Amino acid sequence: MSNRALLEVIALDAEDAIAAQAGGADRLELVTDMAADGLTPARETFAAIKAAVDIPLRVMLRKTDGFAAGDVSVLVRAARELRAEGAQEFVLGFLNPDGTPDLAAVEAVVAELDGCRWTFHRAIDRAADRDQLRKALADLPGLDTYLTAGSAAGVEEGVPVLVAEAARRGEPGYGARMLVGGGLTLSHLPVLRSAGIDAFHIGGAARPSGWGHPVSAEAVAEWRAALT
């Protein structure tokens, strides 16, 4: 049995997607506007990326900076349009002002996804109570992943939380796969891998020249080699 871990790379366009796949990415997270930490890409962008690569694509459903859902009908419509274009996997996550999960918004969007698989993103790192959030979401259809740094400040601060949560795998609320991202560096991998974490998410690390430049296939390949 291989201990190869999953590597997910953020892609903004088809050029990014092609480079990420060439470097060995297993899956892409599709977003736009990284200045707002990633919003829903245009339907046309999704279609172009889908035509350019043949690895799984998870599409962000987020219309406003921050972790409030905003107008849920806009999110539902975006989900419907992306599904019509062929999207099958998604990324979402909404909080109330008090840091509890916005279950009404999440459930409305998930209903539109109709069983598609999805990631609850780093809103968990801003939650008032991570454990409560996990248990509140545990039975939602399609939820198979949490993207988390373990801390709002990033992986460097969050490692103890990530290791502790990995040890609870299989408990109620801890069945979904942990996908670690948010300031992740290669130096974090040994302790995370030894904790049994097997999925990793990179954005800036795939772009050594910064967000104004495309994904580097070589940078992705370095991560792929480290995770194989």
Secondary structure by P-SEA (a helix, b strand, c coil): cccbbbbbbbbccaaaaaaaaaacccbbbbbcccccccccccaaaaaaaaaccccbbbbbcccccccccccaaaaaaaaaaaaaaccccccccccccccccaaaaaaaaaaaacccbbbbcccccccccaaaaaaaacccccccccccccccccccccaaaaaaaaaaccccccccbbbbbccccccccaaaaaacccbbbbccccccccccccccaaaaaaaaaaac
